[in-house]
């Protein structure tokens, strides 16, 4: 049941390497193969160790907008939620709905795993070319919407790698 006295989840921006965060779950910006790649995906696979790739091989990939969960292996995070963001194609190829689905589905899996703290990277805004200034408000709004449904999650961290992304998220979150 939801009521006004219930504590609401906190959304926070930070600038960090997501592989260092001792949270219940970190989200990986993966590709449909789930077999690793560059960017944050490469960093997560390197830090988690070879066991992660061995488990990912058994998952049969993942569709864009969907997510799959594994253990964190050598990471300080307990779980890794692998989601696949859309490749930016100009904005008319359903990119916004697919990116929103990544956040919602990741939080659904986090809630199923009883995670209380979840950290996201800036999905799709690296190699996949999604403009950060469009992705950030969508990420925040999608997370806020999903948190109404998944009330066990207490904190969502937007883990930015660059100073620019951090400032963008901090400004948007301060606007409420
Ligand atoms: N911690 C936090 N954020 C990071 C880290 C890190 N260690 N490293 C990079 N970022 P990208 P995408 C940021 O390209 O656009 C991979 O090859 C980065 O600065 O990692 O969703 C996959 O296998 C950017 O803000 O992911 C896919 O093929 C954000 O993470 C493809 O890239 C996302 O950039 C996915 O592309």
Boltz pocket constraint, residues with backbone or C-beta under 6 A from the ligand:
constraints:
  - pocket:
      binder: B
      contacts: [[A, 16], [A, 17], [A, 18], [A, 19], [A, 29], [A, 30], [A, 31], [A, 36], [A, 37], [A, 38], [A, 39], [A, 40], [A, 41], [A, 42], [A, 43], [A, 85], [A, 121], [A, 122], [A, 123], [A, 124], [A, 125], [A, 126], [A, 127], [A, 128], [A, 129], [A, 130], [A, 159], [A, 160], [A, 161], [A, 162], [A, 165]]
      max_distance: 6.0
